[in-house]
Amino acid sequence: VTSSRRKNRKRHFQAPSLIRRRLMSSPLSKELRQKYNVRSMPIRKDDEVQVVRGHFKGNQVGKVVQSYRKKFVVYVEKIQRENANGTNVYVGIHPPNCLIVKLKLDKDRKSILDRRGKGRMAALGKDKG
């Protein structure tokens, strides 16, 4: 494993889609963190997020409209700006700058949460012993 900035940047920007998914993770809200014992999850379409960093930070919650792995951004429902020709376009938000407030759960995602939560509980149990 290298600690070279140049090589890490190269691998980051040349990463294939399935690795980009993992790179595009967002932290979970305090309530979700308490419930599932997991700190962060890869973001996906239909998750509800709150932007906590950058120009668009605020308290309003919006649904993720699209996860654009090629550009490492997600598009959120209410975050738009006016284009030069007057049309409204979504503004890309970097996933770590979002807080997942509500997860879109399916059976695969549920099993991931269960597995990761169980591992974390085991690790916490060992520390206390």
C-alpha positions as CSV (number, residue, x, y, z in Angstrom):
1,V,0.0,0.0,0.0
2,T,1.5,3.3,-1.1
3,S,1.4,6.6,0.7
4,S,2.3,8.5,-2.4
5,R,-0.1,11.4,-3.1
6,R,0.4,11.0,-6.8
7,K,-0.4,7.3,-6.9
8,N,-3.4,7.7,-4.6
9,R,-4.9,10.4,-6.7
10,K,-4.3,8.4,-9.9
11,R,-6.1,5.3,-8.3
12,H,-8.9,7.5,-7.0
13,F,-9.7,9.1,-10.4
14,Q,-9.1,5.9,-12.4
15,A,-11.2,3.7,-10.0
16,P,-13.8,1.4,-11.6
17,S,-17.5,1.9,-10.9
18,L,-17.8,-0.7,-8.1
19,I,-14.9,0.9,-6.2
20,R,-16.3,4.4,-6.9
21,R,-19.5,3.2,-5.2
22,R,-17.6,2.6,-1.9
23,L,-15.7,5.9,-2.3
24,M,-19.0,7.7,-2.6
25,S,-20.1,7.0,1.0
26,S,-21.9,9.4,3.2
27,P,-22.2,9.5,7.0
28,L,-25.5,8.5,8.6
29,S,-27.5,10.7,10.9
30,K,-27.2,10.2,14.6
31,E,-30.6,8.4,14.8
32,L,-29.6,6.0,12.0
33,R,-26.1,5.5,13.5
34,Q,-27.8,4.6,16.8
35,K,-30.2,2.2,15.1
36,Y,-27.9,0.3,12.8
37,N,-24.5,0.7,14.6
38,V,-23.0,1.8,11.3
39,R,-21.2,5.2,10.7
40,S,-21.5,5.5,6.9
41,M,-23.0,3.9,3.8
42,P,-22.5,4.2,0.1
43,I,-25.1,6.7,-1.1
44,R,-27.7,5.7,-3.7
45,K,-30.7,7.1,-5.5
46,D,-33.8,7.6,-3.4
47,D,-31.9,8.1,-0.1
48,E,-32.9,11.3,1.7
49,V,-30.0,13.5,2.5
50,Q,-29.2,16.8,4.2
51,V,-26.2,18.9,2.9
52,V,-24.0,19.8,5.8
53,R,-21.0,21.3,4.0
54,G,-20.4,23.8,1.3
55,H,-22.5,26.5,-0.4
56,F,-25.8,24.6,-0.3
57,K,-25.6,23.5,3.4
58,G,-28.8,23.9,5.3
59,N,-31.6,22.2,7.2
60,Q,-33.8,21.2,4.3
61,V,-33.8,17.5,3.4
62,G,-33.9,16.3,-0.2
63,K,-34.1,13.0,-2.1
64,V,-31.1,11.9,-4.2
65,V,-32.2,12.1,-7.8
66,Q,-29.1,10.5,-9.3
67,S,-25.8,9.2,-8.2
68,Y,-23.2,10.2,-10.9
69,R,-20.2,8.0,-10.3
70,K,-18.3,9.3,-13.3
71,K,-18.1,12.7,-11.7
72,F,-18.1,11.5,-8.0
73,V,-21.2,13.6,-7.3
74,V,-24.9,13.1,-6.4
75,Y,-27.8,15.3,-7.5
76,V,-30.3,16.2,-4.8
77,E,-33.9,17.1,-5.5
78,K,-34.1,20.7,-4.2
79,I,-30.5,21.8,-5.1
80,Q,-30.7,23.4,-8.5
81,R,-29.4,26.6,-10.2
82,E,-30.5,28.4,-13.3
83,N,-28.5,27.8,-16.4
84,A,-27.3,30.5,-18.8
85,N,-30.2,29.8,-21.1
86,G,-32.8,29.8,-18.2
87,T,-33.2,26.1,-17.6
88,N,-32.9,24.7,-14.1
89,V,-30.0,22.2,-13.7
90,Y,-29.0,20.1,-10.7
91,V,-25.8,21.0,-8.9
92,G,-23.5,18.2,-8.1
93,I,-22.8,17.6,-4.4
94,H,-19.9,15.5,-3.1
95,P,-21.3,12.6,-1.0
96,P,-19.1,13.1,2.1
97,N,-20.7,16.6,2.3
98,C,-24.1,15.0,2.8
99,L,-25.7,13.4,5.8
100,I,-28.0,10.4,5.1
101,V,-31.3,11.1,7.0
102,K,-33.4,8.2,5.6
103,L,-32.2,5.1,3.8
104,K,-33.8,3.4,0.9
105,L,-33.8,-0.2,2.2
106,D,-33.9,-3.4,0.1
107,K,-32.9,-6.8,1.2
108,D,-29.3,-6.5,0.0
109,R,-28.8,-3.2,1.8
110,K,-30.5,-4.5,4.9
111,S,-28.1,-7.5,5.0
112,I,-25.1,-5.1,4.5
113,L,-26.3,-3.0,7.5
114,D,-26.8,-6.1,9.6
115,R,-23.4,-7.6,8.8
116,R,-21.5,-4.3,9.4
117,G,-23.5,-3.6,12.6
118,K,-22.7,-7.0,13.9
119,G,-19.0,-6.6,13.2
120,R,-18.9,-3.3,15.0
121,M,-20.7,-4.7,18.0
122,A,-18.2,-7.5,18.2
123,A,-15.3,-5.0,18.0
124,L,-16.8,-2.8,20.7
125,G,-17.4,-5.8,22.9
126,K,-13.7,-6.9,22.7
127,D,-12.5,-3.4,23.6
128,K,-14.5,-3.3,26.8
129,G,-13.5,-6.8,27.9
